[in-house]
């Protein structure tokens, strides 16, 4: 069976001048506002262009369709979050267990702060989730987690490190997403993230003792 073609989601061109960069920024800000207010089903390039105060033609100079805008929003969010996670995981000045605790707290806090946008982007995921760009955007965190596990578990087999990295990364992502779907207070976030960090650290401790 032939693979289903993916919609084009890459930007048409990158802005080279300050004016063009400002136009793209205005489009992206408007896109977030439309997405959060209207939801994925009512998200259109026409609504984004109207909100940004630009013509649809100007929008199409940089984004070929609404999937490209949504992917840009998602990839920007992934890039920011993954950059934060890699910075924490690669901070050799802190012991692994401490880094893991800081990571969980930062990630859960970030999920809750961006909950409305993340939920809307999740609803729009079918537009871009199968694209090669999507897989590439996630690889950096996967590599950082595996490197971290090899450092945290220097005597463990490679397969054990890979399993631990996948388990913690997947659990953190799924639990964080579900937790953030309900508005949370700062105290709730700290308590929940602390409990999850305790669980992960206990798991690492059990692997260290084998």
N, CA, C and O of each residue as an XYZ file, in Angstrom:
840
protein
N       0.848     -1.188      0.000
C       0.000      0.000      0.000
C       0.887      1.243      0.000
O       1.851      1.314      0.762
N       0.577      2.200     -0.830
C       1.385      3.409     -0.914
C       1.176      4.261      0.318
O       0.078      4.305      0.872
N       2.239      4.947      0.755
C       2.138      5.830      1.906
C       1.242      7.005      1.573
O       1.264      7.531      0.460
N       0.447      7.410      2.567
C      -0.402      8.568      2.356
C       0.459      9.820      2.330
O       1.246     10.035      3.252
N       0.333     10.658      1.294
C       1.174     11.846      1.228
C       0.854     12.802      2.369
O      -0.303     12.967      2.755
N       1.881     13.418      2.894
C       1.699     14.405      3.948
C       1.469     15.778      3.346
O       1.995     16.074      2.274
N       0.690     16.628      4.018
C       0.541     17.987      3.522
C       1.856     18.722      3.664
O       2.664     18.407      4.538
N       2.070     19.701      2.804
C       3.286     20.494      2.922
C       3.172     21.362      4.164
O       2.219     22.128      4.305
N       4.134     21.247      5.059
C       4.047     22.014      6.298
C       5.251     22.915      6.517
O       5.279     23.675      7.485
N       6.238     22.848      5.644
C       7.387     23.725      5.782
C       7.021     25.136      5.327
O       6.172     25.320      4.454
N       7.673     26.125      5.930
C       7.462     27.501      5.491
C       7.960     27.666      4.069
O       8.916     27.009      3.657
N       7.306     28.552      3.314
C       7.725     28.784      1.931
C       9.107     29.415      1.871
O       9.934     29.026      1.046
N       9.361     30.385      2.737
C      10.662     31.042      2.753
C      10.883     31.636      4.134
O       9.938     31.846      4.894
N      12.139     31.903      4.447
C      12.488     32.500      5.722
C      12.647     34.008      5.543
O      13.262     34.449      4.573
N      12.102     34.804      6.465
C      12.237     36.256      6.336
C      13.684     36.695      6.478
O      14.381     36.238      7.384
N      14.142     37.566      5.604
C      15.525     38.023      5.625
C      15.664     39.459      6.117
O      16.752     39.874      6.515
N      14.581     40.213      6.091
C      14.630     41.604      6.521
C      13.796     41.771      7.784
O      12.913     40.963      8.072
N      14.086     42.823      8.530
C      13.381     43.056      9.790
C      11.885     43.205      9.557
O      11.080     42.731     10.358
N      11.511     43.859      8.468
C      10.088     44.061      8.174
C       9.403     42.717      7.927
O       8.296     42.475      8.406
N      10.075     41.850      7.174
C       9.506     40.531      6.889
C       9.412     39.690      8.158
O       8.426     38.985      8.375
N      10.449     39.773      8.995
C      10.435     39.035     10.259
C       9.300     39.530     11.143
O       8.652     38.740     11.830
N       9.060     40.829     11.127
C       7.955     41.387     11.900
C       6.609     40.886     11.406
O       5.697     40.649     12.198
N       6.489     40.724     10.090
C       5.250     40.213      9.511
C       5.004     38.777      9.952
O       3.887     38.419     10.326
N       6.039     37.963      9.908
C       5.902     36.564     10.339
C       5.551     36.502     11.815
O       4.702     35.706     12.215
N       6.193     37.330     12.633
C       5.884     37.354     14.060
C       4.422     37.726     14.296
O       3.754     37.134     15.144
N       3.928     38.712     13.539
C       2.537     39.137     13.685
C       1.582     38.002     13.302
O       0.551     37.804     13.944
N       1.934     37.271     12.262
C       1.109     36.138     11.828
C       1.065     35.064     12.910
O       0.005     34.508     13.199
N       2.215     34.774     13.505
C       2.277     33.727     14.525
C       1.545     34.128     15.798
O       0.880     33.300     16.421
N       1.664     35.399     16.188
C       0.926     35.878     17.358
C      -0.575     35.779     17.108
O      -1.332     35.341     17.973
N      -0.995     36.194     15.910
C      -2.416     36.112     15.556
C      -2.881     34.656     15.510
O      -4.004     34.343     15.908
N      -2.015     33.773     15.024
C      -2.374     32.354     14.924
C      -2.643     31.768     16.300
O      -3.591     31.003     16.475
N      -1.816     32.120     17.276
C      -2.032     31.635     18.644
C      -3.371     32.136     19.170
O      -4.125     31.377     19.780
N      -3.665     33.394     18.938
C      -4.918     33.972     19.423
C      -6.121     33.301     18.784
O      -7.099     32.997     19.467
N      -6.057     33.068     17.481
C      -7.169     32.421     16.780
C      -7.320     30.974     17.248
O      -8.433     30.499     17.475
N      -6.199     30.287     17.390
C      -6.237     28.880     17.773
C      -6.829     28.700     19.165
O      -7.674     27.830     19.378
N      -6.385     29.522     20.109
C      -6.879     29.405     21.483
C      -8.353     29.787     21.563
O      -9.120     29.152     22.286
N      -8.755     30.825     20.822
C     -10.130     31.300     20.891
C     -11.099     30.438     20.087
O     -12.184     30.112     20.568
N     -10.715     30.068     18.870
C     -11.626     29.383     17.958
C     -11.476     27.859     17.974
O     -12.416     27.137     17.643
N     -10.288     27.372     18.362
C     -10.052     25.941     18.320
C      -9.548     25.507     16.957
O      -9.580     26.273     15.994
N      -9.081     24.264     16.890
C      -8.465     23.766     15.662
C      -9.448     23.685     14.497
O      -9.071     23.947     13.355
N     -10.690     23.329     14.767
C     -11.655     23.130     13.681
C     -12.021     24.425     12.967
O     -12.333     24.412     11.776
N     -11.986     25.536     13.683
C     -12.327     26.826     13.079
C     -11.081     27.645     12.740
O     -11.177     28.822     12.390
N      -9.932     27.021     12.848
C      -8.677     27.701     12.538
C      -8.481     27.727     11.027
O      -8.398     26.672     10.398
N      -8.405     28.921     10.436
C      -8.202     29.057      8.994
C      -7.164     30.141      8.722
O      -6.921     31.008      9.560
N      -6.562     30.080      7.550
C      -5.600     31.112      7.176
C      -6.278     32.472      7.055
O      -5.673     33.499      7.364
N      -7.536     32.483      6.607
C      -8.260     33.752      6.468
C      -8.456     34.416      7.826
O      -8.287     35.628      7.959
N      -8.815     33.620      8.837
C      -9.004     34.193     10.173
C      -7.680     34.705     10.738
O      -7.636     35.751     11.385
N      -6.612     33.965     10.490
C      -5.303     34.387     10.987
C      -4.871     35.688     10.312
O      -4.394     36.611     10.972
N      -5.042     35.750      8.991
C      -4.651     36.954      8.256
C      -5.455     38.167      8.733
O      -4.910     39.258      8.902
N      -6.735     37.963      8.942
C      -7.580     39.069      9.419
C      -7.134     39.540     10.800
O      -7.051     40.741     11.055
N      -6.849     38.588     11.687
C      -6.420     38.940     13.038
C      -5.074     39.657     13.018
O      -4.840     40.566     13.814
N      -4.194     39.251     12.112
C      -2.863     39.854     12.009
C      -2.877     41.182     11.275
O      -1.904     41.933     11.325
N      -3.987     41.478     10.585
C      -4.074     42.715      9.827
C      -3.267     42.696      8.550
O      -2.752     43.726      8.114
N      -3.156     41.500      7.937
C      -2.419     41.367      6.682
C      -3.311     40.657      5.669
O      -4.338     40.083      6.031
N      -2.920     40.700      4.421
C      -3.684     40.002      3.392
C      -3.352     38.521      3.419
O      -2.284     38.116      3.879
N      -4.288     37.716      2.916
C      -4.033     36.287      2.822
C      -2.845     36.032      1.905
O      -2.067     35.107      2.138
N      -2.702     36.841      0.872
C      -1.578     36.700     -0.038
C      -0.244     36.896      0.660
O       0.718     36.175      0.398
N      -0.195     37.889      1.562
C       1.038     38.114      2.322
C       1.339     36.931      3.219
O       2.495     36.534      3.366
N       0.294     36.364      3.825
C       0.483     35.188      4.682
C       1.034     34.017      3.882
O       1.922     33.299      4.342
N       0.488     33.830      2.657
C       0.907     32.694      1.831
C       2.345     32.825      1.327
O       2.928     31.850      0.853
N       2.913     34.018      1.429
C       4.323     34.156      1.059
C       5.219     33.335      1.993
O       6.306     32.905      1.608
N       4.751     33.126      3.212
C       5.565     32.445      4.219
C       4.995     31.099      4.665
O       5.740     30.211      5.080
N       3.683     30.953      4.577
C       3.044     29.706      5.004
C       2.080     29.232      3.919
O       1.107     29.924      3.620
N       2.336     28.044      3.316
C       1.523     27.581      2.193
C       0.102     27.172      2.559
O      -0.771     27.123      1.692
N      -0.138     26.877      3.833
C      -1.461     26.434      4.260
C      -1.532     26.521      5.785
O      -0.554     26.873      6.444
N      -2.703     26.196      6.333
C      -2.853     26.311      7.784
C      -2.022     25.266      8.521
O      -1.596     25.502      9.651
N      -1.788     24.125      7.901
C      -0.961     23.101      8.536
C       0.454     23.625      8.774
O       1.076     23.300      9.785
N       0.960     24.433      7.845
C       2.300     24.997      7.992
C       2.362     25.953      9.180
O       3.361     25.995      9.898
N       1.293     26.720      9.385
C       1.258     27.629     10.538
C       1.216     26.831     11.830
O       1.948     27.124     12.776
N       0.362     25.828     11.864
C       0.224     25.012     13.069
C       1.524     24.292     13.395
O       1.927     24.195     14.554
N       2.171     23.788     12.344
C       3.441     23.103     12.584
C       4.495     24.069     13.098
O       5.297     23.708     13.959
N       4.505     25.282     12.585
C       5.469     26.283     13.066
C       5.222     26.580     14.549
O       6.171     26.670     15.328
N       3.956     26.732     14.939
C       3.638     26.956     16.343
C       4.098     25.781     17.195
O       4.697     25.961     18.255
N       3.808     24.567     16.713
C       4.188     23.382     17.465
C       5.700     23.219     17.528
O       6.250     22.906     18.584
N       6.371     23.430     16.405
C       7.819     23.256     16.381
C       8.512     24.310     17.234
O       9.529     24.021     17.865
N       7.973     25.541     17.263
C       8.539     26.572     18.139
C       8.384     26.168     19.599
O       9.292     26.360     20.407
N       7.213     25.601     19.930
C       6.973     25.154     21.299
C       7.893     23.987     21.640
O       8.476     23.945     22.724
N       8.022     23.041     20.712
C       8.936     21.910     20.927
C      10.367     22.393     21.105
O      11.091     21.910     21.976
N      10.770     23.348     20.272
C      12.151     23.834     20.322
C      12.435     24.499     21.669
O      13.491     24.279     22.263
N      11.502     25.301     22.142
C      11.697     25.976     23.421
C      11.742     24.965     24.569
O      12.620     25.028     25.430
N      10.788     24.036     24.569
C      10.732     23.050     25.647
C      11.923     22.101     25.590
O      12.530     21.799     26.617
N      12.257     21.632     24.389
C      13.372     20.693     24.267
C      14.693     21.362     24.622
O      15.580     20.729     25.194
N      14.821     22.642     24.282
C      16.039     23.364     24.646
C      16.192     23.450     26.160
O      17.286     23.270     26.695
N      15.085     23.728     26.843
C      15.106     23.780     28.300
C      15.463     22.419     28.881
O      16.269     22.327     29.807
N      14.864     21.359     28.337
C      15.114     20.017     28.850
C      16.561     19.593     28.617
O      17.189     19.012     29.502
N      17.088     19.881     27.437
C      18.477     19.517     27.159
C      19.438     20.276     28.064
O      20.422     19.710     28.540
N      19.159     21.549     28.303
C      20.020     22.352     29.174
C      20.080     21.746     30.574
O      21.148     21.691     31.183
N      18.939     21.295     31.081
C      18.901     20.697     32.417
C      19.595     19.338     32.416
O      20.408     19.054     33.295
N      19.277     18.500     31.431
C      19.839     17.154     31.387
C      21.349     17.159     31.197
O      22.038     16.272     31.701
N      21.870     18.144     30.479
C      23.296     18.181     30.157
C      24.121     18.986     31.159
O      25.321     19.176     30.960
N      23.496     19.454     32.225
C      24.200     20.258     33.238
C      25.003     19.343     34.151
O      24.502     18.881     35.176
N      26.245     19.085     33.775
C      27.094     18.189     34.539
C      27.481     18.700     35.908
O      28.075     17.957     36.688
N      27.164     19.952     36.229
C      27.484     20.497     37.537
C      26.552     20.010     38.628
O      26.804     20.232     39.812
N      25.457     19.337     38.226
C      24.510     18.807     39.200
C      24.453     17.296     39.083
O      24.576     16.762     37.981
N      24.270     16.589     40.201
C      24.149     15.128     40.125
C      22.880     14.734     39.362
O      21.917     15.501     39.336
N      22.868     13.557     38.746
C      21.734     13.137     37.917
C      20.380     13.207     38.604
O      19.415     13.685     38.008
N      20.286     12.741     39.844
C      18.987     12.749     40.525
C      18.468     14.172     40.721
O      17.267     14.419     40.618
N      19.366     15.093     40.999
C      18.956     16.491     41.164
C      18.496     17.062     39.838
O      17.495     17.777     39.776
N      19.225     16.747     38.775
C      18.822     17.208     37.448
C      17.442     16.687     37.077
O      16.630     17.409     36.498
N      17.186     15.433     37.413
C      15.899     14.836     37.080
C      14.772     15.556     37.811
O      13.708     15.786     37.237
N      14.996     15.907     39.060
C      13.976     16.628     39.821
C      13.712     18.011     39.217
O      12.562     18.424     39.068
N      14.776     18.709     38.876
C      14.630     20.041     38.273
C      13.893     19.925     36.938
O      13.042     20.755     36.616
N      14.226     18.890     36.167
C      13.592     18.676     34.874
C      12.089     18.465     35.022
O      11.303     19.080     34.302
N      11.690     17.608     35.941
C      10.267     17.320     36.123
C       9.509     18.576     36.536
O       8.439     18.862     35.999
N      10.056     19.323     37.483
C       9.408     20.554     37.926
C       9.253     21.542     36.769
O       8.179     22.111     36.573
N      10.324     21.742     36.009
C      10.297     22.702     34.907
C       9.337     22.273     33.812
O       8.615     23.100     33.254
N       9.325     20.978     33.502
C       8.465     20.491     32.428
C       6.992     20.597     32.799
O       6.187     21.066     31.995
N       6.634     20.172     33.994
C       5.226     20.230     34.409
C       4.752     21.676     34.486
O       3.627     21.985     34.092
N       5.609     22.564     34.994
C       5.259     23.980     35.051
C       5.032     24.536     33.641
O       4.084     25.285     33.408
N       5.906     24.164     32.710
C       5.772     24.630     31.334
C       4.489     24.109     30.703
O       3.790     24.850     30.012
N       4.177     22.842     30.935
C       2.948     22.266     30.392
C       1.722     23.036     30.870
O       0.811     23.312     30.088
N       1.703     23.377     32.138
C       0.545     24.082     32.692
C       0.461     25.522     32.192
O      -0.631     26.035     31.952
N       1.599     26.166     32.038
C       1.602     27.550     31.554
C       1.101     27.650     30.125
O       0.475     28.643     29.755
N       1.372     26.628     29.314
C       0.991     26.654     27.903
C      -0.182     25.719     27.614
O      -0.357     25.272     26.480
N      -0.986     25.423     28.637
C      -2.020     24.395     28.501
C      -3.008     24.691     27.376
O      -3.296     23.813     26.562
N      -3.527     25.908     27.321
C      -4.552     26.218     26.323
C      -4.022     26.022     24.906
O      -4.687     25.428     24.058
N      -2.832     26.524     24.665
C      -2.237     26.380     23.330
C      -1.920     24.926     23.040
O      -2.162     24.457     21.928
N      -1.387     24.204     24.007
C      -1.017     22.811     23.782
C      -2.224     21.952     23.487
O      -2.164     21.077     22.623
N      -3.327     22.185     24.195
C      -4.549     21.415     23.942
C      -5.050     21.687     22.531
O      -5.441     20.762     21.819
N      -5.039     22.958     22.126
C      -5.490     23.300     20.780
C      -4.587     22.679     19.723
O      -5.074     22.172     18.712
N      -3.288     22.713     19.944
C      -2.362     22.105     18.998
C      -2.530     20.589     18.969
O      -2.360     19.953     17.929
N      -2.869     20.022     20.128
C      -3.127     18.592     20.162
C      -4.322     18.226     19.309
O      -4.313     17.195     18.635
N      -5.353     19.059     19.330
C      -6.525     18.821     18.495
C      -6.180     18.913     17.018
O      -6.812     18.263     16.186
N      -5.172     19.724     16.692
C      -4.789     19.920     15.299
C      -3.712     18.950     14.839
O      -3.292     18.994     13.683
N      -3.266     18.083     15.724
C      -2.139     17.193     15.428
C      -2.296     16.364     14.159
O      -1.301     16.151     13.466
N      -3.506     15.876     13.811
C      -3.622     15.074     12.588
C      -3.123     15.777     11.326
O      -2.822     15.124     10.327
N      -3.035     17.108     11.372
C      -2.580     17.843     10.200
C      -1.086     17.667      9.953
O      -0.628     17.824      8.821
N      -0.324     17.346     10.986
C       1.124     17.333     10.811
C       1.851     16.220     11.555
O       3.074     16.123     11.451
N       1.148     15.383     12.294
C       1.850     14.450     13.178
C       2.663     13.398     12.436
O       3.591     12.827     13.009
N       2.329     13.124     11.151
C       3.066     12.117     10.399
C       4.200     12.700      9.570
O       4.901     11.966      8.873
N       4.387     14.003      9.640
C       5.387     14.646      8.784
C       6.804     14.354      9.265
O       7.032     14.241     10.470
N       7.765     14.230      8.341
C       9.165     14.009      8.734
C       9.680     15.111      9.648
O      10.475     14.847     10.550
N       9.233     16.346      9.422
C       9.689     17.451     10.258
C       9.311     17.250     11.722
O      10.049     17.644     12.625
N       8.150     16.631     11.944
C       7.695     16.394     13.302
C       8.622     15.421     14.017
O       8.997     15.644     15.168
N       8.985     14.350     13.337
C       9.882     13.366     13.948
C      11.251     13.977     14.218
O      11.862     13.706     15.252
N      11.730     14.796     13.295
C      13.041     15.414     13.463
C      13.055     16.377     14.651
O      14.063     16.505     15.346
N      11.914     17.059     14.875
C      11.842     18.034     15.958
C      11.942     17.394     17.333
O      12.294     18.068     18.301
N      11.639     16.105     17.435
C      11.643     15.409     18.727
C      12.948     14.668     19.010
O      13.170     14.215     20.133
N      13.801     14.543     18.017
C      14.981     13.696     18.173
C      15.980     14.242     19.188
O      16.644     13.472     19.882
N      16.089     15.566     19.278
C      17.071     16.153     20.187
C      16.853     15.747     21.628
O      17.807     15.420     22.334
N      15.592     15.762     22.079
C      15.293     15.372     23.457
C      15.549     13.887     23.662
O      16.069     13.484     24.703
N      15.187     13.068     22.676
C      15.427     11.625     22.788
C      16.916     11.339     23.007
O      17.281     10.534     23.863
N      17.763     12.002     22.232
C      19.212     11.805     22.345
C      19.709     12.273     23.707
O      20.530     11.607     24.338
N      19.201     13.437     24.162
C      19.629     13.970     25.458
C      19.237     13.042     26.598
O      20.014     12.847     27.532
N      18.041     12.468     26.531
C      17.600     11.547     27.579
C      18.483     10.303     27.619
O      18.844      9.833     28.698
N      18.829      9.775     26.464
C      19.657      8.569     26.435
C      21.070      8.850     26.945
O      21.654      8.028     27.651
N      21.605      9.989     26.593
C      22.930     10.360     27.101
C      22.897     10.545     28.618
O      23.816     10.140     29.329
N      21.824     11.162     29.093
C      21.663     11.363     30.527
C      21.605     10.028     31.258
O      22.225      9.870     32.310
N      20.870      9.071     30.713
C      20.738      7.778     31.368
C      22.060      7.021     31.403
O      22.346      6.323     32.375
N      22.861      7.151     30.365
C      24.171      6.491     30.368
C      25.084      7.100     31.428
O      25.937      6.420     31.999
N      24.890      8.401     31.679
C      25.665      9.054     32.733
C      25.137      8.658     34.112
O      25.915      8.401     35.031
N      23.801      8.610     34.251
C      23.192      8.278     35.541
C      23.382      6.815     35.909
O      23.460      6.468     37.088
N      23.455      5.947     34.882
C      23.573      4.502     35.104
C      24.804      3.972     34.367
O      24.662      3.198     33.420
N      26.002      4.370     34.781
C      27.211      4.014     34.035
C      27.488      2.512     33.958
O      28.155      2.050     33.033
N      26.978      1.752     34.926
C      27.251      0.313     34.944
C      26.115     -0.514     34.348
O      26.206     -1.740     34.281
N      25.058      0.147     33.921
C      23.900     -0.581     33.381
C      24.098     -0.882     31.898
O      24.783     -0.127     31.208
N      23.515     -1.963     31.398
C      23.591     -2.258     29.962
C      22.921     -1.156     29.144
O      22.027     -0.459     29.625
N      23.366     -1.017     27.918
C      22.809      0.021     27.054
C      21.302     -0.144     26.897
O      20.573      0.848     26.880
N      20.828     -1.370     26.784
C      19.398     -1.620     26.617
C      18.614     -1.126     27.832
O      17.505     -0.612     27.686
N      19.174     -1.276     29.010
C      18.513     -0.808     30.233
C      18.428      0.708     30.250
O      17.403      1.276     30.629
N      19.508      1.363     29.838
C      19.521      2.828     29.781
C      18.482      3.341     28.784
O      17.765      4.302     29.063
N      18.409      2.697     27.628
C      17.455      3.120     26.609
C      16.020      2.926     27.082
O      15.154      3.766     26.836
N      15.779      1.809     27.762
C      14.435      1.553     28.288
C      14.061      2.589     29.340
O      12.945      3.110     29.333
N      14.987      2.885     30.242
C      14.716      3.869     31.284
C      14.452      5.250     30.685
O      13.549      5.959     31.130
N      15.231      5.630     29.686
C      15.049      6.926     29.037
C      13.682      7.010     28.382
O      12.980      8.011     28.524
N      13.306      5.961     27.664
C      12.020      5.955     26.974
C      10.864      5.970     27.970
O       9.881      6.684     27.774
N      10.984      5.188     29.028
C       9.912      5.104     30.020
C       9.702      6.452     30.713
O       8.569      6.915     30.841
N      10.783      7.077     31.158
C      10.649      8.352     31.864
C      10.178      9.446     30.919
O       9.301     10.232     31.278
N      10.742      9.512     29.722
C      10.342     10.546     28.768
C       8.874     10.410     28.391
O       8.148     11.404     28.355
N       8.434      9.200     28.113
C       7.047      8.972     27.718
C       6.085      9.264     28.866
O       5.057      9.913     28.672
N       6.418      8.790     30.043
C       5.562      9.019     31.212
C       5.466     10.503     31.523
O       4.378     11.019     31.781
N       6.604     11.190     31.499
C       6.620     12.626     31.776
C       5.740     13.377     30.792
O       4.974     14.256     31.187
N       5.845     13.038     29.514
C       5.073     13.710     28.484
C       3.575     13.463     28.634
O       2.780     14.403     28.604
N       3.192     12.201     28.796
C       1.775     11.860     28.858
C       1.124     12.354     30.150
O       0.038     12.932     30.121
N       1.787     12.124     31.273
C       1.222     12.554     32.551
C       1.188     14.080     32.632
O       0.218     14.660     33.121
N       2.248     14.725     32.151
C       2.262     16.180     32.151
C       1.148     16.764     31.306
O       0.519     17.753     31.683
N       0.909     16.142     30.156
C      -0.164     16.627     29.282
C      -1.520     16.502     29.956
O      -2.312     17.445     29.949
N      -1.784     15.356     30.530
C      -3.087     15.144     31.171
C      -3.269     16.032     32.401
O      -4.347     16.583     32.624
N      -2.217     16.164     33.186
C      -2.291     16.993     34.381
C      -2.587     18.442     34.015
O      -3.349     19.110     34.714
N      -1.998     18.937     32.931
C      -2.136     20.347     32.561
C      -3.475     20.674     31.921
O      -3.793     21.849     31.734
N      -4.263     19.669     31.583
C      -5.560     19.931     30.954
C      -6.555     20.557     31.925
O      -7.561     21.127     31.504
N      -6.279     20.452     33.215
C      -7.104     21.087     34.249
C      -6.313     22.234     34.861
O      -5.138     22.053     35.180
N      -6.920     23.422     35.038
C      -6.185     24.536     35.652
C      -5.636     24.139     37.013
O      -6.336     23.532     37.823
N      -4.374     24.487     37.260
C      -3.701     24.089     38.493
C      -3.077     25.299     39.187
O      -2.630     26.244     38.537
N      -3.058     25.251     40.504
C      -2.381     26.291     41.275
C      -0.891     25.981     41.327
O      -0.471     24.862     41.031
N      -0.094     26.979     41.706
C       1.353     26.783     41.813
C       1.669     25.693     42.834
O       2.598     24.909     42.642
N       0.894     25.646     43.920
C       1.118     24.632     44.947
C       0.821     23.232     44.411
O       1.556     22.285     44.692
N      -0.262     23.107     43.638
C      -0.604     21.810     43.056
C       0.487     21.339     42.103
O       0.861     20.167     42.104
N       0.989     22.256     41.295
C       2.043     21.905     40.334
C       3.283     21.410     41.061
O       3.857     20.384     40.695
N       3.695     22.142     42.093
C       4.899     21.772     42.832
C       4.733     20.417     43.516
O       5.643     19.588     43.492
N       3.570     20.198     44.123
C       3.321     18.935     44.824
C       3.292     17.760     43.859
O       3.904     16.723     44.113
N       2.576     17.928     42.750
C       2.443     16.838     41.782
C       3.783     16.516     41.132
O       4.167     15.353     41.006
N       4.489     17.571     40.720
C       5.793     17.362     40.082
C       6.779     16.731     41.058
O       7.594     15.896     40.666
N       6.709     17.124     42.321
C       7.593     16.535     43.315
C       7.337     15.048     43.502
O       8.272     14.259     43.638
N       6.064     14.674     43.508
C       5.714     13.261     43.654
C       6.186     12.456     42.441
O       6.668     11.332     42.586
N       6.044     13.034     41.246
C       6.486     12.332     40.049
C       8.009     12.209     40.032
O       8.547     11.182     39.616
N       8.697     13.248     40.479
C      10.156     13.190     40.555
C      10.596     12.115     41.547
O      11.559     11.392     41.293
N       9.895     12.009     42.672
C      10.204     10.962     43.644
C      10.103      9.582     42.992
O      10.957      8.720     43.203
N       9.057      9.389     42.207
C       8.837      8.110     41.543
C       9.965      7.797     40.564
O      10.473      6.676     40.537
N      10.357      8.790     39.759
C      11.426      8.572     38.784
C      12.762      8.301     39.476
O      13.520      7.425     39.059
N      13.042      9.061     40.536
C      14.316      8.873     41.239
C      14.375      7.510     41.923
O      15.433      6.883     41.972
N      13.247      7.054     42.447
C      13.203      5.728     43.055
C      13.451      4.653     41.998
O      14.117      3.651     42.262
N      12.916      4.869     40.812
C      13.132      3.927     39.709
C      14.606      3.882     39.330
O      15.172      2.804     39.147
N      15.226      5.049     39.212
C      16.664      5.080     38.900
C      17.469      4.398     39.999
O      18.425      3.673     39.724
N      17.070      4.640     41.257
C      17.764      4.014     42.363
C      17.687      2.486     42.296
O      18.649      1.795     42.631
N      16.554      1.973     41.868
C      16.403      0.522     41.772
C      17.289     -0.042     40.654
O      17.786     -1.163     40.756
N      17.482      0.742     39.588
C      18.349      0.275     38.499
C      19.818      0.359     38.908
O      20.628     -0.472     38.497
N      20.158      1.353     39.710
C      21.547      1.505     40.163
C      21.947      0.336     41.067
O      23.109     -0.069     41.105
N      20.964     -0.196     41.792
C      21.277     -1.249     42.743
C      21.328     -2.636     42.158
O      21.639     -3.593     42.867
N      21.028     -2.769     40.876
C      21.015     -4.103     40.254
C      22.420     -4.560     39.897
O      22.597     -5.657     39.367
